[in-house]
């Protein structure tokens, strides 16, 4: 590729920034990716690695605010809003609450399904053609329940997904569960298996993809912090960074949960709140489960890898908090003990937290920055950034190249705020 199409700087080297650089390079652009830390670090590093088209239901489900309010008084809640003075969080919660209706679930779900399905199609092509070394597994995603009440409540959600989105799971009885995955303890209430989902080891995905792109001339500059967006009127002319001024023909901001901190400089509203998640990764134990699994009652996920087992998830609205409380890691182990045959007592090889970029309508923010030429946003992917990265990258390349977007991008437009 000659780069005759021009040059692009992608600010943010997580999975979304990497995906943007792939499709931009494919379109003929010279691409530089900058990140204040390591490429593929932070939220892209220690998540559970689900590629999950089944996640069409937004977080704005009826009853979500009741759970959030109760969590104010329970530091152990797996879904928690930490009490703090934050006008931005208060506004975000009000907007979120206004969307917790059945009608909004269906509306947002249709828009999510479009980009989820598009992203899965992109990934299947990418993994094959790029030969990405990422432990891709087509084993679906298994939801497992300890108690009958929550199992039946989820059955109603499964019917909604089937009737409105064509997503039908296979329901598994208590006895069928242990046959389906011998890594699960007997006596659990049952589960649901969504066969269309897949999984990866996210750190291997980002490392393998980055290496392919380096070989094609994409420049990755680690520990290069964005400090200021330089503008001339309604046009970006450069970025001040910790390594000096950088200039290009176009600028993509894939800054994840930090995106909202750049609202003023970009001259738009970017209503994102960091939704903190945790994980711990241990050596792969004996009797390890075969499938990626979610335990909805505990808000915890399990990801078996070739050489490890990851316990992760939770959702904490605690601002830009950088701590990893031992009680949260204990909760991950405690939840897994209830379901898994395998011991989860081995010392952690790695503990992790990440800030998910949460939008109040559960939709990503993808497209040109309103009123600011040469700038584009690729952020707000909530809890499914790994899943949505491929379609996001292709959309961004379409916008930058001046092509008709391959997917209707209006629902994700930054201008909606």
C-alpha positions as CSV (number, residue, x, y, z in Angstrom):
1,X,0.0,0.0,0.0
2,X,1.4,3.4,-0.9
3,X,-0.5,5.5,1.6
4,X,-1.7,7.7,-1.2
5,X,-5.0,8.2,0.5
6,X,-3.3,10.3,3.2
7,X,-2.3,10.0,6.8
8,X,-4.2,9.2,10.0
9,X,-3.3,9.4,13.7
10,X,-5.3,7.1,15.9
11,X,-5.3,8.2,19.5
12,X,-5.8,5.1,21.6
13,X,-4.2,1.7,21.2
14,X,-6.8,-0.6,22.6
15,X,-8.6,-3.2,20.6
16,X,-10.8,-0.5,18.9
17,X,-7.8,1.6,18.0
18,X,-6.1,-1.5,16.6
19,X,-9.1,-2.4,14.5
20,X,-9.4,1.2,13.2
21,X,-5.7,1.1,12.1
22,X,-6.2,-2.2,10.3
23,X,-9.1,-1.0,8.1
24,X,-7.5,2.4,7.6
25,X,-4.3,0.8,6.4
26,X,-6.3,-1.5,4.2
27,X,-7.9,1.6,2.7
28,X,-4.4,2.9,1.8
29,X,-3.8,5.4,4.6
30,X,-0.5,5.8,6.4
31,X,-1.4,5.1,10.1
32,X,0.2,6.0,13.4
33,X,-1.3,4.8,16.6
34,X,-0.5,6.5,19.9
35,X,-1.2,5.3,23.4
36,X,-0.3,6.7,26.8
37,X,0.5,3.1,28.0
38,X,1.1,-0.2,26.2
39,X,-0.7,-1.1,23.0
40,X,-3.5,-3.5,23.8
41,X,-3.4,-2.6,27.4
42,X,-6.0,-1.4,29.9
43,X,-9.6,-2.5,29.1
44,X,-8.5,-4.5,26.1
45,X,-6.1,-6.7,28.1
46,X,-7.8,-8.6,30.9
47,X,-11.4,-9.0,29.9
48,X,-13.1,-12.3,29.4
49,X,-12.7,-12.3,25.6
50,X,-16.2,-13.0,24.5
51,X,-17.2,-12.4,20.9
52,X,-20.9,-12.3,21.7
53,X,-23.6,-11.5,19.1
54,X,-26.1,-12.8,21.7
55,X,-25.5,-9.6,23.8
56,X,-28.2,-7.6,22.0
57,X,-30.1,-6.7,25.1
58,X,-28.9,-3.2,26.4
59,X,-28.2,-2.6,30.1
60,X,-31.2,-0.2,30.1
61,X,-33.6,-3.0,31.0
62,X,-36.6,-2.4,33.3
63,X,-35.5,-2.7,36.9
64,X,-31.9,-1.8,36.3
65,X,-32.2,1.5,38.3
66,X,-33.6,-0.4,41.3
67,X,-30.6,-2.6,41.3
68,X,-28.3,0.5,41.0
69,X,-30.0,2.3,43.9
70,X,-29.8,-0.7,46.2
71,X,-26.1,-1.0,45.4
72,X,-25.4,2.4,46.9
73,X,-25.6,0.7,50.3
74,X,-23.9,-2.6,49.5
75,X,-20.1,-2.4,48.8
76,X,-20.2,-6.1,47.9
77,X,-22.8,-5.8,45.1
78,X,-21.4,-7.1,41.8
79,X,-23.2,-4.2,40.1
80,X,-22.4,-1.1,42.1
81,X,-22.8,2.6,42.0
82,X,-20.3,4.0,44.6
83,X,-21.7,7.0,46.5
84,X,-19.7,10.1,45.4
85,X,-20.4,13.7,44.4
86,X,-20.4,13.8,40.6
87,X,-22.8,16.0,38.6
88,X,-21.7,14.1,35.4
89,X,-22.6,10.7,36.9
90,X,-25.9,12.1,38.2
91,X,-26.8,13.4,34.7
92,X,-25.7,10.1,33.2
93,X,-27.9,8.1,35.6
94,X,-30.9,10.3,34.9
95,X,-30.5,9.7,31.2
96,X,-29.9,6.0,31.8
97,X,-33.0,5.7,34.0
98,X,-35.2,7.4,31.3
99,X,-34.3,4.6,28.9
100,X,-35.1,1.7,31.2
101,X,-38.2,0.7,29.4
102,X,-39.2,-2.4,27.3
103,X,-39.6,-0.2,24.2
104,X,-36.1,1.2,24.6
105,X,-34.7,-2.3,25.1
106,X,-36.1,-3.4,21.8
107,X,-35.1,-0.2,19.9
108,X,-31.5,-0.2,21.2
109,X,-31.3,-3.9,20.8
110,X,-32.1,-3.7,17.1
111,X,-29.3,-1.2,16.6
112,X,-26.9,-3.3,18.7
113,X,-27.7,-6.5,16.8
114,X,-26.9,-4.9,13.4
115,X,-23.3,-4.0,14.5
116,X,-22.8,-7.1,16.5
117,X,-23.6,-9.4,13.6
118,X,-21.5,-7.2,11.3
119,X,-18.6,-7.5,13.7
120,X,-18.8,-11.2,14.0
121,X,-18.8,-11.5,10.2
122,X,-15.7,-9.3,10.1
123,X,-13.9,-11.3,12.7
124,X,-14.6,-14.6,11.0
125,X,-12.9,-13.2,7.9
126,X,-10.1,-11.6,9.8
127,X,-9.1,-14.6,11.9
128,X,-9.0,-16.8,8.8
129,X,-7.2,-14.4,6.4
130,X,-4.8,-12.8,8.9
131,X,-4.2,-16.1,10.7
132,X,-4.4,-14.3,14.1
133,X,-3.0,-16.3,16.9
134,X,-5.7,-15.5,19.5
135,X,-7.1,-18.9,20.7
136,X,-10.3,-18.3,18.7
137,X,-13.0,-20.9,19.9
138,X,-16.4,-21.5,18.4
139,X,-18.0,-23.0,21.5
140,X,-20.7,-20.5,22.1
141,X,-21.5,-18.9,25.4
142,X,-23.0,-20.8,28.3
143,X,-25.2,-19.1,30.9
144,X,-25.4,-21.2,34.1
145,X,-27.8,-20.8,37.1
146,X,-27.5,-22.1,40.6
147,X,-31.1,-21.4,41.6
148,X,-34.5,-22.1,39.9
149,X,-36.0,-18.6,40.3
150,X,-33.2,-16.8,38.4
151,X,-33.2,-19.6,35.8
152,X,-36.9,-19.1,35.1
153,X,-36.4,-15.3,35.0
154,X,-33.7,-15.7,32.4
155,X,-36.0,-18.0,30.4
156,X,-38.3,-15.0,29.9
157,X,-35.3,-13.0,28.6
158,X,-34.4,-15.8,26.3
159,X,-37.9,-15.8,24.9
160,X,-37.6,-12.1,24.3
161,X,-34.3,-12.6,22.4
162,X,-35.8,-15.3,20.4
163,X,-39.1,-13.6,19.5
164,X,-37.6,-10.2,18.7
165,X,-34.1,-10.9,17.6
166,X,-34.1,-14.5,16.4
167,X,-31.6,-15.6,19.0
168,X,-32.7,-18.9,20.5
169,X,-30.5,-20.6,23.1
170,X,-30.5,-24.3,23.9
171,X,-32.0,-24.8,27.3
172,X,-30.1,-27.4,29.5
173,X,-31.5,-29.1,32.5
174,X,-29.6,-29.8,35.7
175,X,-28.6,-33.2,34.5
176,X,-27.8,-32.1,31.0
177,X,-25.4,-29.4,32.2
178,X,-22.8,-31.8,33.5
179,X,-22.9,-33.8,30.3
180,X,-22.6,-30.7,28.3
181,X,-19.6,-29.4,30.3
182,X,-18.1,-31.8,32.9
183,X,-16.3,-28.9,34.5
184,X,-19.6,-27.9,36.2
185,X,-20.7,-29.3,39.5
186,X,-23.8,-31.5,39.6
187,X,-27.0,-30.1,41.2
188,X,-27.0,-26.7,39.5
189,X,-30.5,-25.5,38.4
190,X,-29.7,-25.4,34.6
191,X,-28.5,-23.2,31.9
192,X,-28.8,-21.8,28.4
193,X,-26.3,-22.2,25.6
194,X,-26.0,-19.6,22.8
195,X,-24.1,-21.4,20.0
196,X,-23.5,-18.4,17.8
197,X,-21.0,-16.8,20.1
198,X,-17.2,-17.3,20.1
199,X,-14.3,-16.4,22.4
200,X,-10.6,-15.3,22.2
201,X,-7.8,-14.7,24.6
202,X,-7.8,-10.9,24.3
203,X,-4.2,-10.2,25.1
204,X,-3.1,-12.6,22.4
205,X,-5.6,-11.1,19.9
206,X,-4.2,-7.6,20.4
207,X,-0.6,-8.8,20.3
208,X,-1.0,-10.9,17.1
209,X,-3.0,-8.3,15.3
210,X,-0.6,-5.5,16.2
211,X,2.3,-7.5,14.9
212,X,0.6,-8.1,11.6
213,X,-0.1,-4.4,11.3
214,X,3.5,-3.4,12.1
215,X,4.6,-5.7,9.3
216,X,2.4,-3.6,7.0
217,X,3.8,-0.3,8.1
218,X,1.4,0.8,10.8
219,X,3.5,2.8,13.4
220,X,2.6,2.1,17.1
221,X,4.0,4.6,19.6
222,X,3.6,3.4,23.2
223,X,3.8,5.7,26.2
224,X,3.0,8.6,24.0
225,X,0.3,10.6,25.9
226,X,-2.2,12.9,24.2
227,X,-1.9,16.3,25.8
228,X,-3.9,18.8,23.6
229,X,-5.9,18.9,20.4
230,X,-4.8,21.8,18.3
231,X,-7.5,23.5,16.3
232,X,-7.7,26.3,13.8
233,X,-11.4,27.2,13.8
234,X,-13.5,24.2,13.1
235,X,-10.5,22.1,12.0
236,X,-8.0,19.9,13.8
237,X,-4.4,20.7,12.7
238,X,-2.4,18.6,15.1
239,X,-2.0,16.8,18.4
240,X,0.3,17.9,21.2
241,X,1.8,14.7,22.8
242,X,4.4,13.8,25.3
243,X,6.7,13.2,22.4
244,X,6.0,16.5,20.7
245,X,3.6,17.7,18.0
246,X,2.1,15.2,15.6
247,X,0.1,16.1,12.5
248,X,-1.9,14.1,9.9
249,X,-4.7,14.5,7.5
250,X,-7.2,12.9,9.8
251,X,-7.5,12.1,13.5
252,X,-9.4,9.2,15.1
253,X,-10.1,9.3,18.9
254,X,-10.5,5.8,20.3
255,X,-9.9,6.8,23.9
256,X,-12.3,4.4,25.6
257,X,-13.5,5.5,29.0
258,X,-11.2,8.6,29.0
259,X,-13.1,9.9,25.9
260,X,-15.3,12.1,28.1
261,X,-12.2,14.0,29.4
262,X,-11.7,15.3,25.9
263,X,-15.3,16.6,25.4
264,X,-14.3,20.3,25.8
265,X,-11.3,20.2,23.5
266,X,-13.4,18.5,20.8
267,X,-16.3,20.8,21.4
268,X,-18.9,18.1,21.8
269,X,-20.7,16.1,24.5
270,X,-19.2,12.6,25.1
271,X,-21.3,11.3,28.0
272,X,-19.3,8.3,29.0
273,X,-18.9,6.9,32.5
274,X,-16.1,4.4,33.4
275,X,-17.7,1.1,34.4
276,X,-15.0,-0.8,36.2
277,X,-14.5,-4.5,35.8
278,X,-12.0,-6.9,37.4
279,X,-10.4,-10.2,36.6
280,X,-7.8,-12.6,37.8
281,X,-6.0,-15.2,35.7
282,X,-4.5,-18.4,37.2
283,X,-2.8,-21.5,35.7
284,X,-5.3,-23.8,33.9
285,X,-6.5,-26.2,36.6
286,X,-7.5,-29.9,36.4
287,X,-11.1,-30.4,35.5
288,X,-11.2,-27.0,33.8
289,X,-14.5,-26.1,32.1
290,X,-14.6,-26.5,28.3
291,X,-16.8,-23.5,27.5
292,X,-16.8,-19.8,28.3
293,X,-19.4,-19.4,31.0
294,X,-21.4,-16.6,32.6
295,X,-23.0,-16.9,36.0
296,X,-25.6,-14.2,35.9
297,X,-26.6,-14.5,39.5
298,X,-23.1,-13.5,40.6
299,X,-22.3,-11.2,37.6
300,X,-19.1,-13.3,37.0
301,X,-17.7,-14.9,33.9
302,X,-15.2,-17.8,33.4
303,X,-12.9,-18.0,30.4
304,X,-10.8,-21.2,29.9
305,X,-7.6,-20.6,27.9
306,X,-5.0,-23.0,26.6
307,X,-2.7,-22.2,29.5
308,X,-5.0,-20.5,32.0
309,X,-8.3,-19.8,33.5
310,X,-9.7,-16.3,33.9
311,X,-12.4,-15.2,36.3
312,X,-13.8,-11.8,35.6
313,X,-16.5,-9.2,35.2
314,X,-18.6,-7.2,37.7
315,X,-19.6,-3.6,37.1
316,X,-18.6,-0.7,39.4
317,X,-19.4,3.0,38.8
318,X,-16.6,4.4,41.0
319,X,-15.0,7.0,38.7
320,X,-11.4,6.6,37.6
321,X,-10.5,4.4,40.5
322,X,-7.2,2.5,40.0
323,X,-7.4,0.1,43.0
324,X,-7.9,-3.7,42.9
325,X,-9.6,-4.4,46.3
326,X,-8.8,-7.9,47.6
327,X,-12.5,-8.3,48.4
328,X,-13.4,-8.1,44.7
329,X,-10.9,-10.8,43.8
330,X,-12.2,-12.9,46.7
331,X,-15.7,-12.4,45.2
332,X,-14.6,-13.8,41.9
333,X,-13.2,-16.9,43.4
334,X,-16.1,-17.4,45.8
335,X,-18.6,-17.2,42.8
336,X,-16.6,-19.7,40.8
337,X,-16.4,-22.2,43.7
338,X,-20.2,-22.5,43.6
339,X,-20.2,-23.8,40.1
340,X,-16.9,-25.3,39.1
341,X,-15.4,-28.7,39.8
342,X,-12.0,-27.3,39.3
343,X,-10.1,-25.7,42.2
344,X,-9.8,-21.9,41.9
345,X,-7.4,-21.5,44.8
346,X,-4.2,-21.3,42.8
347,X,-2.3,-18.0,43.1
348,X,-3.2,-15.5,40.5
349,X,-0.7,-15.1,37.7
350,X,-2.3,-11.7,37.0
351,X,-4.9,-9.5,38.5
352,X,-6.5,-6.7,36.5
353,X,-9.0,-3.9,36.4
354,X,-10.4,-2.0,33.4
355,X,-12.7,0.9,32.8
356,X,-15.4,0.1,30.3
357,X,-16.7,3.1,28.3
358,X,-20.4,3.1,29.3
359,X,-22.9,5.2,27.4
360,X,-26.4,5.9,28.8
361,X,-28.2,4.3,25.8
362,X,-25.9,1.3,25.6
363,X,-24.8,2.1,22.0
364,X,-21.3,2.9,20.8
365,X,-20.2,6.3,19.5
366,X,-18.8,6.1,16.0
367,X,-18.5,8.7,13.4
368,X,-17.3,12.2,12.5
369,X,-17.0,14.8,15.3
370,X,-19.8,17.2,14.7
371,X,-18.6,20.7,13.7
372,X,-14.9,19.6,13.7
373,X,-13.4,18.7,10.4
374,X,-10.9,15.8,10.2
375,X,-11.9,14.4,13.6
376,X,-13.7,11.0,14.2
377,X,-14.8,9.2,17.3
378,X,-14.7,5.5,18.0
379,X,-15.6,4.9,21.6
380,X,-18.5,4.1,24.0
381,X,-18.5,0.3,23.4
382,X,-19.8,-0.4,26.9
383,X,-19.0,-4.1,27.9
384,X,-18.6,-5.4,24.4
385,X,-15.6,-3.5,23.0
386,X,-13.8,-6.7,21.9
387,X,-16.9,-7.9,20.1
388,X,-17.7,-4.6,18.3
389,X,-14.1,-3.6,17.4
390,X,-14.0,-5.1,14.0
391,X,-17.2,-3.5,12.7
392,X,-16.2,-0.2,14.3
393,X,-12.8,-0.2,12.5
394,X,-14.5,-0.8,9.2
395,X,-17.0,2.0,9.8
396,X,-14.3,4.5,10.8
397,X,-12.3,3.6,7.6
398,X,-15.4,4.2,5.5
399,X,-16.0,7.6,7.1
400,X,-12.3,8.7,6.8
401,X,-12.1,7.5,3.2
402,X,-15.3,9.3,2.3
403,X,-17.1,6.1,1.4
404,X,-20.7,5.1,2.0
405,X,-20.6,3.3,5.4
406,X,-21.0,-0.4,4.9
407,X,-23.6,-0.4,7.8
408,X,-26.2,2.2,8.7
409,X,-24.2,4.2,11.3
410,X,-26.9,6.8,12.2
411,X,-27.7,5.1,15.5
412,X,-24.1,5.4,16.7
413,X,-23.5,9.0,15.5
414,X,-21.8,11.3,18.0
415,X,-24.3,14.0,17.0
416,X,-27.1,12.2,18.9
417,X,-25.9,13.7,22.2
